[in-house]
Amino acid sequence: MQHPTLAFIGGGNMAAAIAGGLRRAGRPADAFVVVEPAQAQRERLLDEFGIEALPAPAKRLRDAQLVVWAVKPQVFAEAAQAAAPFVGHALQLSIMAGVTSERIAAATHSERVVRAMPNTPALIGQGIAGLYARAAVTELDRAEVEAVLVPTGRSLWLEREEQLDVVTALSGSGPAYFFYVCEALVAAATELGLSEAQARELALATCGGAAQLALHSSEPLTTLRERVTSKGGTTHAALESLRADRVAEAIERAVHAAAARARELGRS
Ligand SMILES: NC(=O)c1ccc[n+]([C@@H]2O[C@H](COP(=O)([O-])OP(=O)(O)OC[C@H]3O[C@@H](n4cnc5c(N)ncnc54)[C@H](OP(=O)(O)O)[C@@H]3O)[C@@H](O)[C@H]2O)c1
């Protein structure tokens, strides 16, 4: 497939993860147009990936058939105002949390808008992103978006834009939940006599390993859990304690709280 020229508005961490991955996969440096006001970031893009970034939107942006919006949501309005005269013909891909596709379509004068909600493991190619496309987005556009996001990990299409709030609450915020759980595991294990380094290694390898085991299996999570829970055994003792403390209910409330906050931010 002949890939179109790709523009990034914002050349920060996420843009570097995507553009760097595509460069490593063989896309030529001159297939990218990046707008990045911070000089240090422009230098990083040039040094690491040979990509020359512009300090402000300019005519070269017109070459781009796909524009990736990778600025913080609070600077979107300002960034869009400056870039809009050059990008209205293009497919727009936003990775900004909370900025609705309606707002992006209005600000860019393009109805072909895809929103992605990635997560931080994207920075090492191990992320998962929820994707939502407006009605004007074609099958070819969808394939191009998927190709652009390949360096960040996996992706999953959603039918309704509101579902992005749930993705935000699950996989977007999710890495923090796992760190929170791992922090508690490390704290308990150090109280019980392991060094912090030993506890960290064991906790993280267990989280990663359990996730891989589940990914390689078609069995329900409940079955996988029951398989390591023999009656009267150690896991059973721990799970009884978790149940008594109503930890599952607390996690459900936490995810609801995150989704409510995502909805609120989308309206502001
Ligand atoms: N990191 C993640 O894993 C993750 C996950 C989910 C969603 N996201 C979303 O992805 C987006 C980018 O995140 P990030 O981590 O890559 O942020 P970042 O590293 O701060 O990158 C944003 C870049 O955009 C630049 N910028 C600011 N104003 C601009 C303008 N008017 N025009 C063009 N560029 C401008 C910033 O420069 P200055 O530093 O000078 O301001 C910065 O270098 C955010 O909306 C975030 O919510 C990120």
The ligand as an SDF file (V2000), in Angstrom:
LIG
                    3D

 48 52  0  0  0  0  0  0  0  0999 V2000
    1.0540    9.6750   26.6040 N   0  0  0  0  0  0  0  0  0  0  0  0
    0.0740    8.7940   26.4400 C   0  0  0  0  0  0  0  0  0  0  0  0
    0.2300    7.5840   26.5830 O   0  0  0  0  0  0  0  0  0  0  0  0
   -1.3030    9.2130   26.0870 C   0  0  0  0  0  0  0  0  0  0  0  0
   -2.3640    8.3250   26.3000 C   0  0  0  0  0  0  0  0  0  0  0  0
   -3.6380    8.7230   25.9170 C   0  0  0  0  0  0  0  0  0  0  0  0
   -3.8280    9.9420   25.3240 C   0  0  0  0  0  0  0  0  0  0  0  0
   -2.7800   10.7870   25.1390 N   0  0  0  0  0  0  0  0  0  0  0  0
   -3.0360   12.0600   24.5260 C   0  0  0  0  0  0  0  0  0  0  0  0
   -2.1040   12.3180   23.4930 O   0  0  0  0  0  0  0  0  0  0  0  0
   -1.8850   13.7060   23.3940 C   0  0  0  0  0  0  0  0  0  0  0  0
   -0.3930   13.9810   23.3550 C   0  0  0  0  0  0  0  0  0  0  0  0
    0.2170   13.4390   24.5510 O   0  0  0  0  0  0  0  0  0  0  0  0
    1.7940   13.4520   24.7300 P   0  0  0  0  0  0  0  0  0  0  0  0
    2.0770   12.5780   25.9110 O   0  0  0  0  0  0  0  0  0  0  0  0
    2.4720   13.1700   23.4380 O   0  0  0  0  0  0  0  0  0  0  0  0
    2.0040   14.9990   25.1380 O   0  0  0  0  0  0  0  0  0  0  0  0
    3.3020   15.9060   24.9950 P   0  0  0  0  0  0  0  0  0  0  0  0
    4.5390   15.0770   25.0790 O   0  0  0  0  0  0  0  0  0  0  0  0
    3.1320   17.0810   25.9170 O   0  0  0  0  0  0  0  0  0  0  0  0
    3.2070   16.4150   23.4800 O   0  0  0  0  0  0  0  0  0  0  0  0
    2.4610   17.4960   23.0370 C   0  0  0  0  0  0  0  0  0  0  0  0
    3.3890   18.3990   22.2160 C   0  0  0  0  0  0  0  0  0  0  0  0
    2.6170   19.3680   21.5200 O   0  0  0  0  0  0  0  0  0  0  0  0
    3.3020   20.5970   21.5620 C   0  0  0  0  0  0  0  0  0  0  0  0
    2.4110   21.7540   21.3560 N   0  0  0  0  0  0  0  0  0  0  0  0
    1.8910   22.6060   22.2660 C   0  0  0  0  0  0  0  0  0  0  0  0
    1.1520   23.5650   21.6660 N   0  0  0  0  0  0  0  0  0  0  0  0
    1.1810   23.2980   20.3380 C   0  0  0  0  0  0  0  0  0  0  0  0
    0.6140   23.9210   19.1820 C   0  0  0  0  0  0  0  0  0  0  0  0
   -0.1710   25.0100   19.2990 N   0  0  0  0  0  0  0  0  0  0  0  0
    0.8520   23.4010   17.9650 N   0  0  0  0  0  0  0  0  0  0  0  0
    1.6110   22.3050   17.8470 C   0  0  0  0  0  0  0  0  0  0  0  0
    2.1930   21.6650   18.8880 N   0  0  0  0  0  0  0  0  0  0  0  0
    1.9800   22.1570   20.1280 C   0  0  0  0  0  0  0  0  0  0  0  0
    3.8980   20.5860   22.9540 C   0  0  0  0  0  0  0  0  0  0  0  0
    4.9420   21.5360   23.0430 O   0  0  0  0  0  0  0  0  0  0  0  0
    5.2140   22.2620   24.4960 P   0  0  0  0  0  0  0  0  0  0  0  0
    5.8840   21.2410   25.3270 O   0  0  0  0  0  0  0  0  0  0  0  0
    6.0520   23.4420   24.1230 O   0  0  0  0  0  0  0  0  0  0  0  0
    3.8610   22.6590   25.0370 O   0  0  0  0  0  0  0  0  0  0  0  0
    4.3860   19.1450   23.0940 C   0  0  0  0  0  0  0  0  0  0  0  0
    5.6970   18.9720   22.6080 O   0  0  0  0  0  0  0  0  0  0  0  0
   -2.6030   14.3510   24.5880 C   0  0  0  0  0  0  0  0  0  0  0  0
   -3.8200   14.8860   24.1470 O   0  0  0  0  0  0  0  0  0  0  0  0
   -2.8710   13.2050   25.5110 C   0  0  0  0  0  0  0  0  0  0  0  0
   -4.0790   13.3930   26.2230 O   0  0  0  0  0  0  0  0  0  0  0  0
   -1.5300   10.4440   25.5180 C   0  0  0  0  0  0  0  0  0  0  0  0
  1  2  1  0
  2  3  2  0
  2  4  1  0
  4  5  1  0
  4 48  2  0
  5  6  2  0
  6  7  1  0
  7  8  2  0
  8  9  1  0
  8 48  1  0
  9 10  1  0
  9 46  1  0
 10 11  1  0
 11 12  1  0
 11 44  1  0
 12 13  1  0
 13 14  1  0
 14 15  2  0
 14 16  1  0
 14 17  1  0
 17 18  1  0
 18 19  2  0
 18 20  1  0
 18 21  1  0
 21 22  1  0
 22 23  1  0
 23 24  1  0
 23 42  1  0
 24 25  1  0
 25 26  1  0
 25 36  1  0
 26 27  1  0
 26 35  1  0
 27 28  2  0
 28 29  1  0
 29 30  1  0
 29 35  2  0
 30 31  1  0
 30 32  2  0
 32 33  1  0
 33 34  2  0
 34 35  1  0
 36 37  1  0
 36 42  1  0
 37 38  1  0
 38 39  2  0
 38 40  1  0
 38 41  1  0
 42 43  1  0
 44 45  1  0
 44 46  1  0
 46 47  1  0
M  CHG  2   8   1  16  -1
M  END
$$$$
